[in-house]
Amino acid sequence: MDISWLFEVSWEVCNKVGGIHTVISSKATQAIAAFDERYVVIGPLLDRNPGFEPCAPPKDIVPALERLKAKGINATMGIWAIPGKPWVLLIDFQSTFKNHDKLLFQLWNDFGVDSMAGGWDYIEPVLFSTAAGMVIKEVYDDVENLADVYAHFHEWMSGAGVLFLKKHAPGVITVLTTHATMLGRAMSGAGIDIYEQLEEIEPSQEAKVFGVTAKHSMESVSAREADCFTTVSNITRKEASNLLGTNPAVVTVNGFNLEGFAEPTAVAKSHKTSRKQLLNLASRFLDRKLDPGKTLLVATSGRYEFHNKGIDLLLDAMADLEQNLDKTDETTTVVTFLLVSCGYAGFSDEARRRLKQERYDIEKYAGIATHHLGDADHDPVVSKCRERRLNNAPENRCCVIFIPVYLDGNDGVLNLEYYDALVGMDLTVFPSFYEPWGYTPMESAAFAVPTVTSDRAGFGQWVMGKHPDGHPGVQVLNRLEDDYETARKHLTDFLCDFSAWSEEERTTRSAEARRIAEEATWEKFYSRYLEAYEHAATTRTERIAGVQRMSDAPGREISFTGVNTTQPRLRTFTVVTELPPTLARFRELANNLWWVWHRDSQDLFEWMDEDKWHQCGHNPVLFLDTMDRDRLNQLADDIEFMAPFHQRARTVRRLHAGTRQRRHPGYHLEEPDILLLHGIRPARVHPHLLRRPGAACGRPHQGGQRSQPAFRRHIAALQERLFPPKDQRQRRSGGGIPGKQFRGHAHHPAARR
């Protein structure tokens, strides 16, 4: 896009956690084609960043990196070893912020993001994405007059970057893509069918119930503030619109890059090799000899979300399939691999090297797992297998092998990377209950492996739209309308058919799976990203034009003061009493330290409300701000009160006009020396006012110069006379007001007591 820059930010850059890693890595080639060398991906600097190759940064961003380093923000530049080899910046965000509480407060104050309930799994991404925003801002400052800068953020985990740029670099064009809403994922994982009741869900309340308040708040606010908000499927578009309160402007469906990847000839060759290795593992793990011609290999993979990913449905269907196989004379064995990482810590680097060189006996955990499970007795996969008697006993014809680690080629058991294991399967099953897109069935199709998905997945809906009568390579379960038991029966029936496929039918379905994958490449889908960028650029232009119109108005100065939000934000404020017009001069009297030396002026405040005067600590500003309006109106109509008040007001006016000198023994004030001290308790004059009486507070009387100690003694004696201890305080007749004594005055509160 001309000479524009695109920065793409995600927690999964050089850090495979889920499908977003596949999204960014597989479309890098198209992004580079659109933005040339000005495409940079940004991720977190972690202990391990697979695929990261350090190198010197491009010269255009060297100055920005140097400034960032001077500010204590370390960003390491390199190349990401994926197709296209894009520039990558990894940010050491953990050392960037000394006080993250201040950052969280600022997000609340500026945008209404509620971070109160956020744990470290919330705070860490906020720190990372804010640091990413700081990096982008520095580059933008260097190129803003030469090129547009686009910043594309993925998921709530990078949402704080959107907000940082909105405040500090509003010229940057921002895009936010949600691949799944936090609230939708949490509710679905608890078995709630969100699509049945989207209109009835109260998002903020449900976020509290499911413990995702902070993440939901960040997600909804960043979606609202981005110049363009997108999502990956129509089903997620409806979900985001209802749960986040912002309708996605563009649906950026996910594609796949098949160029130089999963070539049919290479796939056919790899299938035989990988299948042999998988069969070998299964034979060793199950302690039985498996006939390759009568053994079918099935797999599922992805996040360990037992209900959302449909793992519960798959295991139930496998148990039902076993019952059906027992009724036939067939001797087919079906081995299901659960390739689902569940937080296993893995091996040290030394252990990885040894595991590559040596072969160890396979240990079984809970009878079905290849690696240690943290709490096997409460693990949902283990519990379901025990419930349905999928125990890998010799009589079981449907067996389960649970590999709870990320397949990176160093798992110690299979020692294959995920794609190498995938290509050896006969079928993959992803009967998801909640799946915004569904990369795993798309990847299976790319490797010519027939697959099962559902109409709750974006990919499943896309297949149904392209092939409404069904497709031989991709089976789509109807989980939007079917209940659990109905979906279970339909999946069991399909698995029974699968177990009886002829060799010719398997070959045909594999070819059809590959064919549909070729219809879903980034070459066909990346144009939707360009559409989102154009939409965001238009929004940014309109936003900046609006600010410029406001700034051009006479007397208008524009600054960021936060945005409107539906979330309540608590702020401290003071309610100031509006003085009647005839008492308006009281503000000048209260704001001038002149009254400290004049008992008659203090008596005016006592006359107004003696109790409140003492409660306010003799602070005239606070006293006036909290006065009762009815009492002020009463005083404004009191001729006896107004006469001495006008006298004092005239004195203050003359002082401000510089026409009168108010002298004390050896000390006086002139207009340039008047003190306007708001909110100071007058009995406690700040020491710096006493250091240089001639320069700071006034000048010595011409009749003689007082030394500093003498001046201090004078002030101390004056304060003691004006503000004696409470138990020694005595009322003086008249109080400086001719002919009046406060205790007997009809309007004085003490008289009414």
N, C-alpha and C positions, 0 to 999 in steps of 0.2 A: 504494500500500500504506500506508493510514493516513497518518501524517505522517513516514514513514521517508525517509531519504536513500539515494540510490544513486549511487555514484561508479564510473564505468566507465573502466578504464585500458588503454590500448593504445599501442604505438609508431606505429600507423597512424591515430591521430586527427589530422585535418588534414594527413595525410601518406600519400598512397596508395602502397602498396608491393605489396600483394596483396589477397586476398579479405577479410581482416579489416576493411579499410576499408569494403567494401561491407556486411559484416555489421552493423557499428555504425551506419553512416550510414542504412541502409535501415530499421532497426528503431527509430530514435530517436522516431518518432511514437508507437509503442506504449509505449516506456519513459516518455515524458512523460505519457501517459494514465494510467499506473500510479503514477507518483511525482510528478506535477505539476511544480512549479518546483524540486523538490528532486532533480532528475536532473542530474548534472554529468559530462561526459566529460573525461578528463585525457590530455594528450599531450605530446610533447617540443617545446620551442621551438627551431625550426630556422631556417636562413636564409630558407626559403620554407615557409609553411604555408597552402596554398591553402584558401580557404573561411573563413579566420579573420577575424572582424570585432571589433576591440577595443571594449569598452564597460565601464561601471561594474559592479562585482560586486553580487550580491544582499546586502542588509544583514546577513543571518544569518551570512555567512562573512567579512565585513570584518574583525572582530577577529582571526580566525585568520590571514588574509593579512598583517595588520600585524605579528603576532608572528613569522610566518615571515620577513618582510622584515628584522626586527630580528636574526634569526638568520643572515641572509645567504642566504636561500632566496627567490628571486624567481619569482613566479608571475603570469602575465599573464592577466586575465579577459577573456572575450569571448563572442561568439555564433558558432556554427558554421552557416554558410549552407547548410543542407541541410533537407529536409522536417522540420518540427517546430522547427527553430532552437534546439537545446539549448544550455545554458550549456557553455562549454568553458574549461578551465584549461590553459595551456601553461607548462611548467616549464623554467626555465633551469638544468638539472641540471649543466651542465658547470662552473659556478662554485660549486656547492654543497659539493663535497667537496675538501678540500685534499690529503688523503692517502687515495687509494682502496685502497691496500694494507691499511690498517687495517680498512676496511669488509669487504674480502674475507676477511681473517683472522677477523673476528667472525662472518661467515657460516659459516666452517668450524668455528669453536669452538662456536657455538650449535646449528648444524643439520647439520654434516657436508658442506656444499657444497664440492666440490673445484674451486677456481678456478685452480689452478696453471697449467693449460695454456690458460687463457682469454686470447685476444687482445683488441684494442680493440673488435672487433665483439661481444665478450661483455661487456666491462667497461662500455661505454657504456650498453647497456640496463639493466645492474644499477644504475648510478648513477641513471638516470632513474626506474626503478621504485621504488628506495629513497626518492628524493625525493618521488615520488607518495604513498608510504606515510606520509611525514612530513606531507604536506599533509592527508591524510585524518585522521590522528591529531589534528591541531590542531582540525579542525572537530568531530571526535568529542568532544574534551574540552569543547567548548562546549555540545553538544546531548545528551550521553549520558543526562541525566536527563529529557529531553523526547521523544527519538525514537531508534529503532534506526538504525544506519548500516550499509549494505551496501557492500562493495567488491568489484567484479567485475574480475578481471584476465584478460587474454587472452595466451595463449602463454607460453613460458618467458621471453620478453623482459620480461615484467612480473612474473615470479615472485618477485623479491626484495622486492617490495612486500607480498606475502602474508607473507613471513617477518618483515619489519619489524613489521607489525601484530601478528603472533602473539606477538612478544616485548614490544612497547611499548604496544600497545592491544588486549589480548586480547578486549575487549568488542565490537570491530568484527566483523561477520559477513563472512567472506571466501569468494569463489567463484573458482575458476580453471578456465578453458576452454582445452583444447588443440585446435587446429585441425589439427595434424599433428605427430607426434613428430619431434624432430630426428634421432634415430637411424634411424627408419623412412625418413625422406626421404633421408638420406645413403646408406643401404644400397640402397634402391631405385634411386637415381640411378646406382649402380655396377652395376646390372643384376641385383641379387639379389632373388629372389622371397621377400620376408619372410613372406608369408602361407602359404607352403609349409612353413616351418620356424620358425614363431613359438615353438613349445615348445622348440626346440633352441638358440635364440639366447641367449648369455650377454651381457646388455646392457653391463655395465661394460667387459668385454674388447673387445667390438665398438666401443664408443664410442672407445676408445683407437686402435683400428685405423683408424677413419674420421675421427679428429681432431676429435671433438665431445665430448670428456670433460667440459669445463666446462659446456657448454650442456645436455648430458644430465643431469648432476648437478643443476643448478639446476631443470630441468624435473621430474625425478623427486621431488626433495625438496619443491618447492612444491606438487606434486600431492598428496603425502602429507599436508602440513601444512594445506592449505586445508580449510575447514569443509565445502565441497562441491566435488568435482572433476567436471567435465563434459567431454564431447566432442561432436562434431557429427554423427557417424554411427555405425551399428552396426559397420561394418568398422573404424573407428578406435577404437571402444570395445575391441574385441578386441586391437588392436595396442597401445593404451595400457596395458591390463591386464597384458600380457606384458612389454613393454619398460620400463614405468615402475614396475611393481610395485604399482599402485593401480588398483582397478576403478572407472571412472566411475560416479557415483551416478545421473546423469541424462544422457540423450542430447538435447542441445539442437540439433535439426536447424535448418539455415539456411532462412530464408524470404526473401521479396522484397516490397517495397512498391510496389504498382501504383496506389495512389491518386494521381490526377493525374499519372501517369507512364506513358509509352508507350501513350497512348490509341490504340485501333485506327485511328481516323480520321486522327489526326496521324501515326501510323506509316506508313500507306499513302501519305500525301503525302510524308513525309520519305524513304521508300524510293526514290521516283523521283528526287528531287533528289540524294541521296547516291550512288545508283548511277551517275548521270551523271558525278558528280565522280570516282568511283573508276575508271570506264571511261576518262575523260580522262587520269588519272594513268597508268593501265596503257598506254594508247596511246603516250603520250610516253616512258614508261620503256622500253617494248619496241620503240619505233621502228616501229610497224606500226599500220595502221588496223584497229580492232576493230568488228565488227558487233554492236550491242547485242542483237539478236535471237538471235545465235549465240555469245554469250560468257556464260559462267557464272562468277560470282564466289564464291570459297570463302575462308574465313578460319579461322585459329586464333590464340589469344592466351593471355596469362598469363605466369607466371614463365619465365625462360629455363632450363628444366630439360629438356634435349634428350630424354632417355629417359623421365623421369617423366611428362612431359606428352604423350608419344606423338608428338612431332614427327618422330622417326625413322620411325615406322610410317606417318604421313601422307605423308611424302616418298616412301617406298618404294611406297605404294599409288598415289600420283600418277604415278610412273614406270611402274607396271604399267598404269594407266589409259591413259597415252599409247600404250603398245603395243597396247592393245585398240582405241583410236580409230583408229590407223593401219590397222587391218584392215577398217574400215568406210568407207562413202562419206560419212559425216557430216563436216561442216566445223566442228564445234563446237570452241571454244577454252575451256579452263578456266584461269583465273588464280587462283592461290592466294596470298593475302596472309598473311604471317607477322607478326602485330602483337605482337612479343615484344621488350620492352625488355631490352637486355643491357649496361647500364652506360654508354651513350653520355652524355657530359657535357652535351650540349645547347648552347643559345645564351645569350648575355648578354641582358639586358632590352632593350638598344638593338637588338640583332640581331633580337629577336622583333618589335619594332615595325616594323622595315624589311621583315621577311619578310611581315608582314600587308599591307603597302602595295605591294610589288613582287613580280614573278614572275621566278624565275631558272631557268636551264636545269638539268635534273636530271642530277646526276652518278651514275654507276654505280660501285659498289664490289664487286669480285669478280664482276661481271656480274649480281648478284642483289640487292644491298643499296642502299638509298637514302641511307644515311649511312655514315660511316667506321666500320670495324670495327677493334678494337684489334689483332688478330692474325688476319687473314683466312685465312692458310694453314692455321691450326689451328682455325678456327671449325667446330664440328660441322655447322651447317647448310650452310655453303659446301662442306665436305668431302663431305657426303652428296649434294648437288646435282651436284657434279663426278663423283662415283662413278656416279650414275644418269643422267648426261647431261641433267640439267634445267638447261641453260645459257642458256635464253631465246634460243636461236638462232631464225632465221626459220622453220625447219621444226618447231620445238617446238609441239605443240598443248596441252601442259600447261606452263604457265609459273609461275615463283615470283618474287614481289616481297617482299623482306625489309625491313620497316621497323623497325629496332632501337631505336626511341625510344618514350617514353611519349606517347600521343596526347592532348595537352591543348589542341589547336587552334593550336599554335605550333611545329609540327615542321619547318616550312620546305619541306615537300614536299606533303603532303596537306592540312594545316591544318584538320583536323577533329578534334573530340573523339571519344573512343572510341565512345560510344553513337551518335554521328552517323555514324561509319564502319560500325558494326555493322548499323545498320538498312538499309544499302544492299546487304548480302550476300544471296546466294541460298542459302547453306548454310554452317554452321560445323561444324568437326570437332575434337573433343577426345578422342582415343582413349587416355586416360591409363593409364599403368602404375601410377602412384601418385597418388591424388587423394582425400584424406579427405572432401571434400564435392563441390566442383565448381560454383562460382558461374557460370563462364563459359557453360556450356550453359544454365543457368537464365536468365541474362540474354538469351541468344539467343532462347529461347522467349518471354520477355516481349515482345520486339520482333518476334514472329511470324516468326522465322527458323528453319526446320527445322535440327535439330542432331544431332550424333553424340556420344555419351559412352560410358563403359564401366562394367562391373559392378564395377570397382575404385574407382569414385567413389561417394561417399555419395548424390549426386543420382541416379546411374544405378540404384543399388539401390532407392532410393525409388520411381523410376518403375516398376521391375520389380515391386515390391510392390503398387503401385496398378494396374498393367496387365500382369499376367503373360503375356498373349498378345501383347504388343508394342503399340507406340503409333506412329501415323503421323507424329507431329510430332517424336518423339525416338527415334532408333535407338540401342540399347544393345548394344555389342560385348561378347562374352564373353571377357574377358582373364584371368579367374581360372582357367579350365580350359583354354582354348586356348593353345597355344604361339605364339611370335611369327609363324611362317610361316602358321599357320592363321588367326590374327587378321588378318594382312596380306591373305590371300586373301578373307576375309569383307568387309573394308573395301573392297577393290578391286571386288568384286562389287556392293556397295552404291553406290559411286561411278559404276559403269557404269550402274546403274539410274537414278541421279540425273541423269546426263547425257541420259537419254532421257525424263525426265518431260515430260508434256504441260503446257501452261499451266494447264489445269484442275486437274491433280494438284498442281502447285506451289501453287496457291491453297488447295486443300484442306489440304495438309500445313502450310502457314503458319498457317491458322486453327486447326488442331489443336495446333500448338506453343503458340500464345497461350492456348488453352484449358487446357492442362496447367499453364502458368505461373500461371493464376488459381487453381489448386488448391494452390499452394505459397506462399501469402502469409503475412506475419507475423501477420495477424489470426487465422490458424489455428495458427500455430506458437509465438507468443510465450508462450502459457500454459506451455510447457515451461521457459522461463526463470523464470517465477513459481514453478513447482514446485521448481526448483533453489534459489531464494532461501528458500523455506519449509524445504527440507531443511537448508540451511546454518544457518538460524536455530535449528532444533531441535538441531543439533550444537553450536552455540555455547552454547545454554542448558545442555545437559548438561555441556559442558566447564567452564563457569563454575561450575555447581553442584558439580562434583567438587572444584574448587579451594577453594570456600567451605567444603565439609565438612572438607577438610584443614586449612584455616586456623582453623577453630573448635576443632580438637583442642587440648587444653592443651599449652602449651609449643611449639607449632608456629608457625614464621614462614615464610611462603611467598614465594619469589622465583624468578625465571626463571634456571635454571642450564643451559639447553640441553635438547635432546630426544634420545631414543634414535634411533640411526641404524645402518644396516647397514654404513656406511662406517667404516673405522678412523680414529680421530683420535688423533694423537700428542700427549701431554701430558707435561710434566716432573713428576716426583714424587721424593720421598725415602723410602727404606725405613728406618724407624726401628726400631732394636733394642729389644725389650721387655726391660726390666731384671728380674732376679729380685726377688721381694718384699723380700728382705733388703737389696737394694742400691737400692731405690726412692728413698731420700733423696739418692742421687747427683745426681738431677735438680736438687734445690734447691741443692746445692753448685755444680753446673756453671753454673746460671743466676744465680749471685750473684757480683758482682765482688769480693766479700770475699776469695776464694781468691787473688787476684792478689798480695795483701800477705803471703801465708803460704806459705812454701816447703814446709812440711810437707804442706799440702793439694796442692800441685803434685806433690810426691813420690808421693802416692797415685795420681795419674793415670799417672805414669811407671812405678810398680810394676805397674799393670794391664797395660800394653803400651807399653814405652818407644819402640819404633820407630814405632808408629802415633801416639803422642802427638806426636812431632816431625813426622811426615807431615801431621798435621792442623793444623800451625802453632800448636800450643798452644791450640787451640779446643776447650774441653771439651764443648760441645754437639755439635759434629760428631763428636768423639771417641767419645762415648757412643752416638750414633746409628749408628755404623758398627762398633761392637765385635762381636767374634765371640761368639755366644751360649754356646758351650762354655767359652770362657775366663771369661765372667761367672759361669757356674755353678761353675766351679772356684774362683774367688775367693770366692764366697758361702759355700763350705765351708771356707775357709782361716781358721782362728781367728786366726792372727797378723796377717792382713790386716784382718780385721773389727774387731779391737780399736781401732786408730787411726782406722778409718773411723767407728765409732760415736762416738768422741770428737769428731771434726770435725762430724758430723751434729748432735750435741747443741748445739754452739756455734752452728750456723746456725739451729737451732730457737729458741734463746734470743734470737738477734738478731731473728728474725721476730716473736717474742712481745713484743719491746721490753723485755726484762728484763735485758739485758746490754749494756754498752758496751765495744766493742773499741777500745782506745786505742793510738795511735801517738804518737811525739813531736810535740806540737803539733797533732795531728789525730786525730779519732775518728769513728766511725759510730754512728748510732742507727737504730732501726727505720724512721722515716719517710724516712731517707736511703738506704736499701738500693737498690742498682742492680741491676735485672734486665735485663741486656743480652744478648740472644740472638744467638749467632753472631758476636760481635765478637772479633777477635783481641786477646787481652788485653794484649799488649805494645804495642798501639797505642791507648791511651786517647784518645778523641775530645777535641779541644781545648776544646770548650765545657764539659767536665767540670772543667777547670782554671781557669775564669775566676772563678767565685764559689764558693770552697770552702765557705763557710759556708752558702750557700743551696742549691747543687746537690748536692754530694757529702757534706757533713758539716759540722761546726762546728769552729772552732779550739779547741784545748785551753784550758781556763779559766786555765791558768797564764800564758798570753801569746798575743798575736795575731801570726800570721806574715803578712808582706806577700805579695802575689801572686808577685813574683819569687822570694822565698824558698820559697814553696810549690811553685812550678814546679821549682826546683832539687831540692827534696826528692823530688818524684815522679820526676824524671829519674834521680836517684841510686838510688832504690828499684828502678826498672825495670832499670837497668844491672846492679844487684846480682842481681836475680832472673833476668834474661834476658841473660846475657853473650853476646858473639859465640861462634859454635859452636867456632871454633878455640881460644878461651880458656876454654870451659866446663870446669869441674872438678867432680867428684863430691864431695859432702860426706859424711863418715861419719855414719851414723844418719839423715840426711835428715829430721830432725825426729821420727823414730820411735824411741823409746828402745831401745837395744841392737841396732839393725839397721843393716846396711850393704848397699845394694842389690846391689852387685857380687857379694856372697857369699850373697845370699838364695836359698834353694833354689827358690822359686817365681818369681823374677825372670827374665825372658827372657835377660837378659845373662849370668846364671849358667849357663844351659844352653848358651851359646855357648862 
